[in-house]
Amino acid sequence: MNNQSLQNFLEYLESEEELRLFIRNNADWNENSFIKMNELLNELMSDYKSETNYPKIIVLYFMVDIPSIIEMLSHFKFHLEADFGKGYTQKSYEEYISERINKLKSLKKDFIKSLY
């Protein structure tokens, strides 16, 4: 097991970049934070695959924070003006957010599978 992956994730959790905190505070999506979170969690799952237990903070993140992020994203009914400049329409933005929700669900499912 690599303690560095856990340390990296804990640093991410304490940052303002953490995805759930960012969404809650800004009512907006942060793709960079999503990518970083995904990479860190996949690294953790890889590092802990031969362990019998995950640290509680990791279990809580997957079982509480990921569903919380999904719930917040499920209620994204708006499209920020800034996103129009990025080439999004209302429909394409909704599809984009829907894809992220599916990726989060898949990440949680992968975590649950790793428990077996």
N, CA, C and O atoms as a GROMACS GRO file, in nm:
protein
  464
    1MET      N    1   0.084  -0.118   0.000
    1MET     CA    2   0.000   0.000   0.000
    1MET      C    3   0.089   0.125   0.000
    1MET      O    4   0.193   0.129   0.065
    2ASN      N    5   0.045   0.224  -0.074
    2ASN     CA    6   0.120   0.349  -0.086
    2ASN      C    7   0.050   0.457  -0.005
    2ASN      O    8  -0.058   0.503  -0.041
    3ASN      N    9   0.113   0.498   0.104
    3ASN     CA   10   0.055   0.604   0.187
    3ASN      C   11   0.053   0.737   0.115
    3ASN      O   12  -0.024   0.826   0.152
    4GLN      N   13   0.135   0.752   0.014
    4GLN     CA   14   0.139   0.879  -0.059
    4GLN      C   15   0.007   0.906  -0.130
    4GLN      O   16  -0.038   1.021  -0.137
    5SER      N   17  -0.056   0.804  -0.182
    5SER     CA   18  -0.184   0.824  -0.250
    5SER      C   19  -0.289   0.873  -0.150
    5SER      O   20  -0.371   0.959  -0.183
    6LEU      N   21  -0.288   0.819  -0.029
    6LEU     CA   22  -0.380   0.866   0.074
    6LEU      C   23  -0.348   1.009   0.112
    6LEU      O   24  -0.439   1.092   0.126
    7GLN      N   25  -0.222   1.040   0.129
    7GLN     CA   26  -0.182   1.176   0.163
    7GLN      C   27  -0.224   1.275   0.054
    7GLN      O   28  -0.273   1.384   0.084
    8ASN      N   29  -0.204   1.237  -0.071
    8ASN     CA   30  -0.245   1.324  -0.182
    8ASN      C   31  -0.395   1.349  -0.181
    8ASN      O   32  -0.440   1.461  -0.205
    9PHE      N   33  -0.472   1.245  -0.151
    9PHE     CA   34  -0.617   1.261  -0.147
    9PHE      C   35  -0.658   1.349  -0.029
    9PHE      O   36  -0.747   1.433  -0.043
   10LEU      N   37  -0.595   1.330   0.085
   10LEU     CA   38  -0.627   1.414   0.201
   10LEU      C   39  -0.597   1.561   0.174
   10LEU      O   40  -0.672   1.649   0.216
   11GLU      N   41  -0.489   1.587   0.104
   11GLU     CA   42  -0.456   1.725   0.065
   11GLU      C   43  -0.563   1.781  -0.028
   11GLU      O   44  -0.602   1.897  -0.016
   12TYR      N   45  -0.609   1.700  -0.121
   12TYR     CA   46  -0.716   1.741  -0.212
   12TYR      C   47  -0.843   1.773  -0.132
   12TYR      O   48  -0.908   1.874  -0.159
   13LEU      N   49  -0.878   1.688  -0.037
   13LEU     CA   50  -0.998   1.711   0.044
   13LEU      C   51  -0.993   1.843   0.120
   13LEU      O   52  -1.096   1.908   0.140
   14GLU      N   53  -0.875   1.882   0.163
   14GLU     CA   54  -0.859   2.004   0.240
   14GLU      C   55  -0.850   2.129   0.154
   14GLU      O   56  -0.848   2.240   0.206
   15SER      N   57  -0.844   2.111   0.024
   15SER     CA   58  -0.828   2.225  -0.066
   15SER      C   59  -0.964   2.281  -0.108
   15SER      O   60  -1.067   2.215  -0.096
   16GLU      N   61  -0.963   2.401  -0.156
   16GLU     CA   62  -1.084   2.464  -0.209
   16GLU      C   63  -1.120   2.406  -0.345
   16GLU      O   64  -1.228   2.434  -0.399
   17GLU      N   65  -1.032   2.326  -0.399
   17GLU     CA   66  -1.053   2.262  -0.528
   17GLU      C   67  -1.141   2.138  -0.518
   17GLU      O   68  -1.194   2.091  -0.619
   18GLU      N   69  -1.158   2.084  -0.397
   18GLU     CA   70  -1.237   1.962  -0.379
   18GLU      C   71  -1.372   1.982  -0.445
   18GLU      O   72  -1.438   2.083  -0.424
   19LEU      N   73  -1.414   1.885  -0.525
   19LEU     CA   74  -1.528   1.900  -0.614
   19LEU      C   75  -1.659   1.931  -0.544
   19LEU      O   76  -1.731   2.022  -0.585
   20ARG      N   77  -1.692   1.858  -0.439
   20ARG     CA   78  -1.819   1.882  -0.370
   20ARG      C   79  -1.823   2.022  -0.313
   20ARG      O   80  -1.923   2.093  -0.326
   21LEU      N   81  -1.716   2.063  -0.250
   21LEU     CA   82  -1.707   2.198  -0.194
   21LEU      C   83  -1.716   2.302  -0.305
   21LEU      O   84  -1.786   2.403  -0.290
   22PHE      N   85  -1.646   2.278  -0.415
   22PHE     CA   86  -1.648   2.374  -0.526
   22PHE      C   87  -1.789   2.391  -0.582
   22PHE      O   88  -1.835   2.504  -0.604
   23ILE      N   89  -1.857   2.280  -0.605
   23ILE     CA   90  -1.993   2.287  -0.660
   23ILE      C   91  -2.086   2.358  -0.563
   23ILE      O   92  -2.165   2.444  -0.602
   24ARG      N   93  -2.077   2.321  -0.437
   24ARG     CA   94  -2.164   2.382  -0.336
   24ARG      C   95  -2.140   2.532  -0.324
   24ARG      O   96  -2.235   2.609  -0.312
   25ASN      N   97  -2.015   2.573  -0.327
   25ASN     CA   98  -1.982   2.714  -0.309
   25ASN      C   99  -2.004   2.799  -0.434
   25ASN      O  100  -2.035   2.917  -0.425
   26ASN      N  101  -1.988   2.738  -0.551
   26ASN     CA  102  -1.991   2.815  -0.675
   26ASN      C  103  -2.110   2.783  -0.766
   26ASN      O  104  -2.132   2.852  -0.865
   27ALA      N  105  -2.185   2.679  -0.733
   27ALA     CA  106  -2.296   2.635  -0.818
   27ALA      C  107  -2.250   2.622  -0.963
   27ALA      O  108  -2.318   2.665  -1.056
   28ASP      N  109  -2.135   2.563  -0.979
   28ASP     CA  110  -2.076   2.546  -1.111
   28ASP      C  111  -1.993   2.419  -1.110
   28ASP      O  112  -1.961   2.364  -1.005
   29TRP      N  113  -1.959   2.374  -1.228
   29TRP     CA  114  -1.878   2.255  -1.247
   29TRP      C  115  -1.732   2.293  -1.256
   29TRP      O  116  -1.698   2.401  -1.305
   30ASN      N  117  -1.643   2.204  -1.210
   30ASN     CA  118  -1.499   2.225  -1.219
   30ASN      C  119  -1.438   2.097  -1.277
   30ASN      O  120  -1.413   2.000  -1.204
   31GLU      N  121  -1.414   2.098  -1.406
   31GLU     CA  122  -1.363   1.979  -1.475
   31GLU      C  123  -1.225   1.939  -1.423
   31GLU      O  124  -1.197   1.820  -1.408
   32ASN      N  125  -1.140   2.036  -1.395
   32ASN     CA  126  -1.006   2.004  -1.345
   32ASN      C  127  -1.012   1.933  -1.211
   32ASN      O  128  -0.938   1.838  -1.186
   33SER      N  129  -1.101   1.978  -1.125
   33SER     CA  130  -1.117   1.914  -0.995
   33SER      C  131  -1.173   1.773  -1.012
   33SER      O  132  -1.131   1.680  -0.943
   34PHE      N  133  -1.266   1.757  -1.104
   34PHE     CA  134  -1.323   1.624  -1.131
   34PHE      C  135  -1.214   1.528  -1.178
   34PHE      O  136  -1.206   1.415  -1.131
   35ILE      N  137  -1.132   1.573  -1.270
   35ILE     CA  138  -1.024   1.488  -1.322
   35ILE      C  139  -0.928   1.450  -1.210
   35ILE      O  140  -0.888   1.334  -1.197
   36LYS      N  141  -0.891   1.549  -1.130
   36LYS     CA  142  -0.798   1.522  -1.019
   36LYS      C  143  -0.860   1.425  -0.919
   36LYS      O  144  -0.794   1.330  -0.877
   37MET      N  145  -0.986   1.447  -0.881
   37MET     CA  146  -1.054   1.358  -0.788
   37MET      C  147  -1.057   1.216  -0.843
   37MET      O  148  -1.026   1.121  -0.771
   38ASN      N  149  -1.094   1.202  -0.969
   38ASN     CA  150  -1.102   1.072  -1.033
   38ASN      C  151  -0.966   1.002  -1.031
   38ASN      O  152  -0.956   0.884  -0.996
   39GLU      N  153  -0.862   1.073  -1.067
   39GLU     CA  154  -0.727   1.015  -1.066
   39GLU      C  155  -0.685   0.973  -0.926
   39GLU      O  156  -0.632   0.863  -0.907
   40LEU      N  157  -0.709   1.060  -0.828
   40LEU     CA  158  -0.669   1.028  -0.691
   40LEU      C  159  -0.745   0.908  -0.636
   40LEU      O  160  -0.686   0.822  -0.571
   41LEU      N  161  -0.876   0.902  -0.662
   41LEU     CA  162  -0.954   0.789  -0.612
   41LEU      C  163  -0.917   0.658  -0.681
   41LEU      O  164  -0.912   0.554  -0.617
   42ASN      N  165  -0.890   0.664  -0.810
   42ASN     CA  166  -0.846   0.543  -0.880
   42ASN      C  167  -0.711   0.497  -0.830
   42ASN      O  168  -0.686   0.377  -0.817
   43GLU      N  169  -0.623   0.590  -0.802
   43GLU     CA  170  -0.492   0.556  -0.746
   43GLU      C  171  -0.509   0.491  -0.608
   43GLU      O  172  -0.442   0.392  -0.578
   44LEU      N  173  -0.596   0.546  -0.527
   44LEU     CA  174  -0.622   0.488  -0.395
   44LEU      C  175  -0.676   0.346  -0.406
   44LEU      O  176  -0.629   0.256  -0.337
   45MET      N  177  -0.774   0.327  -0.494
   45MET     CA  178  -0.831   0.193  -0.509
   45MET      C  179  -0.724   0.094  -0.556
   45MET      O  180  -0.722  -0.021  -0.512
   46SER      N  181  -0.639   0.139  -0.642
   46SER     CA  182  -0.530   0.052  -0.688
   46SER      C  183  -0.435   0.018  -0.574
   46SER      O  184  -0.393  -0.096  -0.558
   47ASP      N  185  -0.400   0.120  -0.496
   47ASP     CA  186  -0.307   0.098  -0.385
   47ASP      C  187  -0.365   0.010  -0.275
   47ASP      O  188  -0.291  -0.061  -0.206
   48TYR      N  189  -0.495   0.014  -0.258
   48TYR     CA  190  -0.560  -0.062  -0.150
   48TYR      C  191  -0.621  -0.194  -0.198
   48TYR      O  192  -0.688  -0.261  -0.120
   49LYS      N  193  -0.599  -0.231  -0.321
   49LYS     CA  194  -0.665  -0.351  -0.373
   49LYS      C  195  -0.624  -0.478  -0.299
   49LYS      O  196  -0.703  -0.572  -0.292
   50SER      N  197  -0.506  -0.482  -0.243
   50SER     CA  198  -0.465  -0.602  -0.170
   50SER      C  199  -0.487  -0.589  -0.019
   50SER      O  200  -0.455  -0.680   0.057
   51GLU      N  201  -0.540  -0.476   0.023
   51GLU     CA  202  -0.569  -0.454   0.165
   51GLU      C  203  -0.709  -0.506   0.198
   51GLU      O  204  -0.793  -0.522   0.110
   52THR      N  205  -0.732  -0.533   0.324
   52THR     CA  206  -0.865  -0.578   0.366
   52THR      C  207  -0.957  -0.463   0.402
   52THR      O  208  -1.079  -0.480   0.408
   53ASN      N  209  -0.900  -0.346   0.426
   53ASN     CA  210  -0.981  -0.231   0.466
   53ASN      C  211  -0.933  -0.104   0.397
   53ASN      O  212  -0.815  -0.088   0.365
   54TYR      N  213  -1.029  -0.014   0.377
   54TYR     CA  214  -0.997   0.122   0.334
   54TYR      C  215  -1.002   0.212   0.457
   54TYR      O  216  -1.074   0.182   0.553
   55PRO      N  217  -0.928   0.322   0.455
   55PRO     CA  218  -0.946   0.420   0.563
   55PRO      C  219  -1.089   0.473   0.561
   55PRO      O  220  -1.150   0.487   0.455
   56LYS      N  221  -1.142   0.503   0.678
   56LYS     CA  222  -1.280   0.551   0.690
   56LYS      C  223  -1.307   0.670   0.600
   56LYS      O  224  -1.414   0.679   0.539
   57ILE      N  225  -1.213   0.761   0.590
   57ILE     CA  226  -1.233   0.883   0.511
   57ILE      C  227  -1.261   0.849   0.365
   57ILE      O  228  -1.338   0.920   0.298
   58ILE      N  229  -1.201   0.744   0.315
   58ILE     CA  230  -1.223   0.703   0.175
   58ILE      C  231  -1.362   0.643   0.160
   58ILE      O  232  -1.435   0.674   0.065
   59VAL      N  233  -1.399   0.558   0.253
   59VAL     CA  234  -1.533   0.497   0.249
   59VAL      C  235  -1.638   0.607   0.256
   59VAL      O  236  -1.735   0.605   0.179
   60LEU      N  237  -1.621   0.701   0.346
   60LEU     CA  238  -1.717   0.811   0.358
   60LEU      C  239  -1.725   0.893   0.230
   60LEU      O  240  -1.834   0.933   0.189
   61TYR      N  241  -1.612   0.917   0.168
   61TYR     CA  242  -1.613   0.996   0.045
   61TYR      C  243  -1.695   0.926  -0.063
   61TYR      O  244  -1.777   0.988  -0.131
   62PHE      N  245  -1.672   0.797  -0.078
   62PHE     CA  246  -1.746   0.722  -0.181
   62PHE      C  247  -1.895   0.708  -0.147
   62PHE      O  248  -1.979   0.714  -0.236
   63MET      N  249  -1.926   0.689  -0.020
   63MET     CA  250  -2.064   0.658   0.018
   63MET      C  251  -2.147   0.782   0.054
   63MET      O  252  -2.270   0.775   0.055
   64VAL      N  253  -2.082   0.893   0.083
   64VAL     CA  254  -2.155   1.015   0.120
   64VAL      C  255  -2.128   1.128   0.022
   64VAL      O  256  -2.222   1.189  -0.031
   65ASP      N  257  -2.002   1.157  -0.003
   65ASP     CA  258  -1.969   1.273  -0.085
   65ASP      C  259  -2.000   1.253  -0.233
   65ASP      O  260  -2.055   1.342  -0.298
   66ILE      N  261  -1.965   1.138  -0.287
   66ILE     CA  262  -1.996   1.112  -0.428
   66ILE      C  263  -2.148   1.120  -0.452
   66ILE      O  264  -2.190   1.187  -0.546
   67PRO      N  265  -2.232   1.054  -0.370
   67PRO     CA  266  -2.376   1.070  -0.390
   67PRO      C  267  -2.423   1.216  -0.374
   67PRO      O  268  -2.515   1.259  -0.443
   68SER      N  269  -2.359   1.288  -0.286
   68SER     CA  270  -2.393   1.429  -0.268
   68SER      C  271  -2.361   1.510  -0.394
   68SER      O  272  -2.440   1.596  -0.434
   69ILE      N  273  -2.247   1.482  -0.454
   69ILE     CA  274  -2.210   1.550  -0.579
   69ILE      C  275  -2.311   1.514  -0.688
   69ILE      O  276  -2.357   1.602  -0.762
   70ILE      N  277  -2.345   1.387  -0.698
   70ILE     CA  278  -2.443   1.342  -0.797
   70ILE      C  279  -2.576   1.414  -0.776
   70ILE      O  280  -2.638   1.460  -0.872
   71GLU      N  281  -2.618   1.423  -0.652
   71GLU     CA  282  -2.745   1.491  -0.621
   71GLU      C  283  -2.741   1.638  -0.661
   71GLU      O  284  -2.836   1.689  -0.721
   72MET      N  285  -2.632   1.706  -0.630
   72MET     CA  286  -2.622   1.847  -0.669
   72MET      C  287  -2.624   1.862  -0.820
   72MET      O  288  -2.692   1.949  -0.874
   73LEU      N  289  -2.550   1.777  -0.889
   73LEU     CA  290  -2.546   1.784  -1.035
   73LEU      C  291  -2.680   1.751  -1.097
   73LEU      O  292  -2.715   1.805  -1.202
   74SER      N  293  -2.754   1.662  -1.034
   74SER     CA  294  -2.886   1.624  -1.085
   74SER      C  295  -2.982   1.742  -1.084
   74SER      O  296  -3.084   1.741  -1.154
   75HIS      N  297  -2.950   1.843  -1.005
   75HIS     CA  298  -3.037   1.960  -0.995
   75HIS      C  299  -2.982   2.080  -1.072
   75HIS      O  300  -3.034   2.191  -1.060
   76PHE      N  301  -2.877   2.057  -1.150
   76PHE     CA  302  -2.824   2.165  -1.234
   76PHE      C  303  -2.925   2.189  -1.346
   76PHE      O  304  -2.925   2.118  -1.446
   77LYS      N  305  -3.009   2.287  -1.329
   77LYS     CA  306  -3.112   2.318  -1.428
   77LYS      C  307  -3.076   2.444  -1.506
   77LYS      O  308  -3.155   2.492  -1.587
   78PHE      N  309  -2.959   2.494  -1.482
   78PHE     CA  310  -2.921   2.620  -1.546
   78PHE      C  311  -2.795   2.601  -1.629
   78PHE      O  312  -2.729   2.497  -1.624
   79HIS      N  313  -2.765   2.701  -1.702
   79HIS     CA  314  -2.650   2.701  -1.789
   79HIS      C  315  -2.588   2.839  -1.778
   79HIS      O  316  -2.651   2.938  -1.816
   80LEU      N  317  -2.469   2.847  -1.726
   80LEU     CA  318  -2.407   2.978  -1.703
   80LEU      C  319  -2.371   3.045  -1.834
   80LEU      O  320  -2.331   2.980  -1.931
   81GLU      N  321  -2.384   3.176  -1.836
   81GLU     CA  322  -2.351   3.254  -1.956
   81GLU      C  323  -2.209   3.226  -2.002
   81GLU      O  324  -2.182   3.222  -2.122
   82ALA      N  325  -2.118   3.207  -1.908
   82ALA     CA  326  -1.978   3.182  -1.944
   82ALA      C  327  -1.964   3.054  -2.026
   82ALA      O  328  -1.873   3.043  -2.107
   83ASP      N  329  -2.052   2.958  -2.004
   83ASP     CA  330  -2.045   2.832  -2.077
   83ASP      C  331  -2.083   2.848  -2.224
   83ASP      O  332  -2.040   2.770  -2.308
   84PHE      N  333  -2.165   2.949  -2.255
   84PHE     CA  334  -2.199   2.974  -2.395
   84PHE      C  335  -2.072   3.007  -2.474
   84PHE      O  336  -2.057   2.967  -2.589
   85GLY      N  337  -1.981   3.081  -2.410
   85GLY     CA  338  -1.854   3.113  -2.474
   85GLY      C  339  -1.766   2.992  -2.494
   85GLY      O  340  -1.676   2.994  -2.578
   86LYS      N  341  -1.791   2.886  -2.419
   86LYS     CA  342  -1.714   2.762  -2.431
   86LYS      C  343  -1.775   2.669  -2.535
   86LYS      O  344  -1.728   2.556  -2.554
   87GLY      N  345  -1.879   2.716  -2.602
   87GLY     CA  346  -1.940   2.637  -2.708
   87GLY      C  347  -2.057   2.550  -2.666
   87GLY      O  348  -2.101   2.466  -2.743
   88TYR      N  349  -2.107   2.568  -2.545
   88TYR     CA  350  -2.219   2.488  -2.498
   88TYR      C  351  -2.352   2.554  -2.531
   88TYR      O  352  -2.366   2.677  -2.529
   89THR      N  353  -2.448   2.470  -2.562
   89THR     CA  354  -2.588   2.512  -2.567
   89THR      C  355  -2.651   2.456  -2.439
   89THR      O  356  -2.586   2.381  -2.366
   90GLN      N  357  -2.773   2.491  -2.412
   90GLN     CA  358  -2.841   2.437  -2.294
   90GLN      C  359  -2.842   2.284  -2.301
   90GLN      O  360  -2.813   2.217  -2.202
   91LYS      N  361  -2.876   2.231  -2.417
   91LYS     CA  362  -2.885   2.085  -2.433
   91LYS      C  363  -2.747   2.019  -2.420
   91LYS      O  364  -2.735   1.918  -2.351
   92SER      N  365  -2.645   2.075  -2.483
   92SER     CA  366  -2.512   2.013  -2.476
   92SER      C  367  -2.454   2.022  -2.335
   92SER      O  368  -2.381   1.932  -2.291
   93TYR      N  369  -2.487   2.130  -2.264
   93TYR     CA  370  -2.440   2.141  -2.125
   93TYR      C  371  -2.508   2.036  -2.037
   93TYR      O  372  -2.443   1.974  -1.953
   94GLU      N  373  -2.637   2.016  -2.057
   94GLU     CA  374  -2.709   1.913  -1.980
   94GLU      C  375  -2.652   1.775  -2.010
   94GLU      O  376  -2.640   1.692  -1.920
   95GLU      N  377  -2.618   1.748  -2.136
   95GLU     CA  378  -2.558   1.620  -2.173
   95GLU      C  379  -2.421   1.603  -2.108
   95GLU      O  380  -2.385   1.496  -2.061
   96TYR      N  381  -2.345   1.711  -2.107
   96TYR     CA  382  -2.212   1.713  -2.045
   96TYR      C  383  -2.223   1.679  -1.896
   96TYR      O  384  -2.149   1.594  -1.847
   97ILE      N  385  -2.315   1.744  -1.826
   97ILE     CA  386  -2.333   1.718  -1.683
   97ILE      C  387  -2.384   1.575  -1.662
   97ILE      O  388  -2.342   1.508  -1.567
   98SER      N  389  -2.471   1.528  -1.749
   98SER     CA  390  -2.522   1.391  -1.739
   98SER      C  391  -2.409   1.290  -1.754
   98SER      O  392  -2.406   1.188  -1.684
   99GLU      N  393  -2.316   1.316  -1.845
   99GLU     CA  394  -2.200   1.227  -1.862
   99GLU      C  395  -2.116   1.223  -1.735
   99GLU      O  396  -2.067   1.117  -1.696
  100ARG      N  397  -2.100   1.338  -1.670
  100ARG     CA  398  -2.021   1.344  -1.546
  100ARG      C  399  -2.090   1.268  -1.434
  100ARG      O  400  -2.025   1.201  -1.354
  101ILE      N  401  -2.222   1.278  -1.428
  101ILE     CA  402  -2.299   1.203  -1.330
  101ILE      C  403  -2.278   1.053  -1.351
  101ILE      O  404  -2.256   0.979  -1.256
  102ASN      N  405  -2.283   1.010  -1.475
  102ASN     CA  406  -2.262   0.868  -1.506
  102ASN      C  407  -2.122   0.823  -1.469
  102ASN      O  408  -2.103   0.712  -1.421
  103LYS      N  409  -2.023   0.908  -1.491
  103LYS     CA  410  -1.885   0.874  -1.453
  103LYS      C  411  -1.872   0.863  -1.302
  103LYS      O  412  -1.802   0.775  -1.252
  104LEU      N  413  -1.938   0.951  -1.229
  104LEU     CA  414  -1.935   0.944  -1.083
  104LEU      C  415  -2.003   0.816  -1.034
  104LEU      O  416  -1.952   0.751  -0.942
  105LYS      N  417  -2.114   0.780  -1.093
  105LYS     CA  418  -2.183   0.656  -1.057
  105LYS      C  419  -2.095   0.536  -1.085
  105LYS      O  420  -2.089   0.442  -1.006
  106SER      N  421  -2.026   0.539  -1.197
  106SER     CA  422  -1.937   0.430  -1.233
  106SER      C  423  -1.819   0.421  -1.134
  106SER      O  424  -1.778   0.311  -1.097
  107LEU      N  425  -1.767   0.534  -1.094
  107LEU     CA  426  -1.658   0.537  -0.998
  107LEU      C  427  -1.702   0.476  -0.865
  107LEU      O  428  -1.629   0.398  -0.805
  108LYS      N  429  -1.821   0.511  -0.820
  108LYS     CA  430  -1.874   0.454  -0.696
  108LYS      C  431  -1.895   0.304  -0.712
  108LYS      O  432  -1.864   0.226  -0.621
  109LYS      N  433  -1.946   0.262  -0.826
  109LYS     CA  434  -1.967   0.120  -0.851
  109LYS      C  435  -1.833   0.045  -0.850
  109LYS      O  436  -1.825  -0.066  -0.796
  110ASP      N  437  -1.729   0.104  -0.908
  110ASP     CA  438  -1.597   0.042  -0.907
  110ASP      C  439  -1.545   0.028  -0.764
  110ASP      O  440  -1.482  -0.072  -0.729
  111PHE      N  441  -1.572   0.129  -0.682
  111PHE     CA  442  -1.531   0.120  -0.542
  111PHE      C  443  -1.602   0.005  -0.472
  111PHE      O  444  -1.540  -0.074  -0.402
  112ILE      N  445  -1.732  -0.005  -0.492
  112ILE     CA  446  -1.809  -0.112  -0.428
  112ILE      C  447  -1.759  -0.249  -0.475
  112ILE      O  448  -1.749  -0.342  -0.395
  113LYS      N  449  -1.727  -0.262  -0.602
  113LYS     CA  450  -1.672  -0.388  -0.654
  113LYS      C  451  -1.538  -0.420  -0.589
  113LYS      O  452  -1.504  -0.537  -0.568
  114SER      N  453  -1.462  -0.315  -0.558
  114SER     CA  454  -1.329  -0.338  -0.498
  114SER      C  455  -1.339  -0.392  -0.356
  114SER      O  456  -1.240  -0.439  -0.301
  115LEU      N  457  -1.457  -0.386  -0.298
  115LEU     CA  458  -1.476  -0.436  -0.160
  115LEU      C  459  -1.488  -0.588  -0.157
  115LEU      O  460  -1.473  -0.650  -0.051
  116TYR      N  461  -1.514  -0.648  -0.273
  116TYR     CA  462  -1.532  -0.794  -0.277
  116TYR      C  463  -1.402  -0.867  -0.292
  116TYR      O  464  -1.400  -0.989  -0.298
   0.00000   0.00000   0.00000
